Amino acid sequence: MSVTTLFGRRVLLRPLEPGDFAKWQEVRRRNRDWLTKWEPQRLPGQPDVVEDAHAFSTRCSARQRERQLGTGFGFGVFVEGVFAGEVNLNSIQRGPFQNAYIGYWIDEAQAGNGYVPEAFVVVLRFCFEELRLHRVQAAIVPRNSASRRVAEKLGLRDEGTAQNYLEINGAWEDHVRYAITAEDWAERGEKLTADWIGF
């Protein structure tokens, strides 16, 4: 699938390209303390994608390959044409599971404006109406209250806490697992779309 751009009411989502590096780098540098405490640690010897344009380009190519294979869809989030964060759909599994995992982050300067829930709903609509997935899941560190608020605003189901679920910033962390299914979307998708996207 060659999806390029998804539209919300105020946000535009599109795959990041090598030419986005300077703007992406500026946001990531400025938000280092805001973001790295919630992200996996960079492996020893792995290039720093924030500081290495070639590594960023390689990341973009890997995301493009995932799109071609249908195993993942990475989107930059743009507000009034300005890069503001990312929403990434990862580990798409077909067969009897029909599942994907969603992750997201936002520039601290743009936080609190409802851009993440809006982008999340745009991606959910894509998941259920275009990709025809059955389930989308988000795993969030319990103390990450801002991220949990997004899941709760959208009425995602809390399916419990997985112990030592993912390595985050050098430590194995518990994660609250949130989910929404195609059945939930059939029941609530129209309202979520109206509330957050408006069309």
Summary of the structure (lengths in Angstrom):
residues: 199
radius of gyration: 16.2
end to end distance: 23.4
largest distance: 47.3
contacts: 581
relative contact order: 0.16
helix: 39%
strand: 31%
